[in-house]
Amino acid sequence: MNIKYCDALVIGGGLAGLRAAVETARQGLSTTVLSMIPVKRSHSAAAQGGMQASLGNSKMSEGDNEDLHFQDTVKGSDWGCDQDVARMFVTVAPKAIRELAAWGVPWTRISRGKRTAIINAERTVIDEKEEVHGLIHSRDFGGTKKWRTCYTSDATGHTMLFAVANEALKHNVNVEDRKEAIALIHENNQCFGAVVRDLVTGELTAYVAKGTLIATGGYGRLYRQTTNAVNCEGIGAAIALETGVAKLGNMEAVQFHPTPIVPSGILLTEGCRGDGGLLRDVDGHRFMPDYEPEKKELASRDVVSRRMMEHIRNGKGVPSPYGEHVWLDISILGREHIEKNLRDVQEICQIFNGIDPADEGPKGWAPVLPMQHYSMGGIRTNAKGESPTLKGLFSAGEAACWDMHGFNRLGGNSVSETVVAGMIVGDYFAKHCTTTQITVSTTAIERAVKKQEAFIDHLLKGEGKNDIFTIKNRMKDIMWDKVSIFRDHKGLTEAVNELQELLKKSHDVTVKSKTRAANPELEEAYRVPMMLKLALCLAEGALRRTESRGAHYREDYLKRDDANWLNRTLTSWKEGDLMPTVEYEPLDIMKMEIPPAFRGYGVKGNIIEHPDSAKRQEEVDCIREEMEKAGKSRHEIQDALMPFELQPQFKALNERVGVGYE
């Protein structure tokens, strides 16, 4: 039996995992990062549009601060987020972006003087002040009051990932790629590491650590149509679920991005619309103002995706061999702007569709259709990033339900969360590993390894009736057809029943190649049952949640129901069961800084209100009025409304041009 020891074990080599590893290594801990692929090829590199942080540098960002970012995030979440965590996030984001600049991220910078921008389809002149020349720039994104999304053209994730990966190497983090964690080692509700399979040799090794942090990204590949990389299958969340101790949160909260290109599904960044791009229908008509006259193309992603599909349903889709779609028109921005700030988008359109989006008129329009993009659900953690039920297990980034996104996340908040959570959770994780001494028997380690060895032996020797690839593809079809943008009782019930049958079938398969090394069919045979469990958590959570909130949209329950459903879905899985155990964690309105209200989209009154909302709003208004009369600062008012815990180095006030530390 092979055993490797370290202080801190990080599973996942994207931005969140690497940033957390930097934090543990800085604090003198021996740190190992495990990744299925070379870390600089992690899916974090696919982030294009930018990272949200309330710097308030540019003309269109003036007056921005943590309060406005917090308000946008809470409203964007449709009041499903943990407001303490959202406050932690917005407080640290400006520090994170400046740290990344110091590490070498070449943020696009402001140039003094006049420049042109497209706002609401009209060319507008913006005059940047002398004192902001050279500061970090930002662009507009959906659901925000200010232009807050900082960027490096449209390759933001790529530049961030390389900088953070280099920083990890600088701090001598032990990075091991082509390694896959297939089970957690745990005993008596404490996590001691993971059983890890070498994807090249097939060898199993036990990695034992004082603390384990999972940062493996989302579960988009449960769906047929997704912008996610092929390795975003949710296995990190699944191995936590399979402990029977750790719980997953809000798995039904899945975001669908409005503008992946058809048919490949590669994302065309929200920066296209943030910079002024338009959505057009089969007649060339710009249709979003008809549905959302205030925010138009820059409504929240869940809203834009639904409006696009609604417009297609109304007979305004563009027919194609791959189904109906609408057009994304960025030609209005001009060739110079596109080739400077949206060059990846231009290259994607040219390579995969043979079009140049800088060409004027319909010739340059890109076919787009909403597809699965982001997983708001994941491993349920507390505000420190630790599982409340499995000690020593932490999670960060998209793999976690840290819950700053609730039921819909804002564009730019995800890539921002990866580094911010890496900082905050990484520090708490490091403190845990520093102060924790573990006692684990070799018997427990051996038992965990032998269980996985026996399972792989069973798969290789099995002569089952079913093909694992057929099962996987059917799962993807079910999720796309019945658990996607529009949901209802009939479709969700059918999905749950069919997924259960697929889970049973996945236990009776044949792996044709009997080799342990470099065997993709074997890998599918042990991954797909885990994916099906995640799919059942998602579908069952969606079936039970009889309301519409954020990206969870029930056509048979159109109202947001705060009176009955202002809670977080928790799912766990007992060994041998065919369905998850579902329970709920209530959100306490009386502790919220911003109590539930109208989100700003659609028709007012489409909410079943909780009686505590008005009561808490009255309290908030009273406290704010009294403190403003007394001349208290916005920071003092915020602390009175909702005090939150955060490490002192991160809670320090942020400086902004023109206003200092106000």
PyMOL commands that set and color helices and strands:
alter all, ss='L'
color gray80, all
select helices_A, chain A and resi 15-26+39-41+43-46+59-61+66-76+83-102+130-132+156-170+220-222+235-241+271-274+288-291+296-298+301-316+331-333+335-341+343-353+362-364+397-399+413-435+442-461+468-482+489-506+520-544+562-565+589-591+611-629+634-641+648-651
alter helices_A, ss='H'
color red, helices_A
select strands_A, chain A and resi 2-11+31-35+51-52+113-119+122-128+149-150+174-177+179-187+190-198+204-214+248-249+254-257+278-280+326-329+366-368+371-375+378-380+393-395+400-401+560-561+567-572+581-586+607-608
alter strands_A, ss='S'
color yellow, strands_A
deselect
rebuild
show_as cartoon
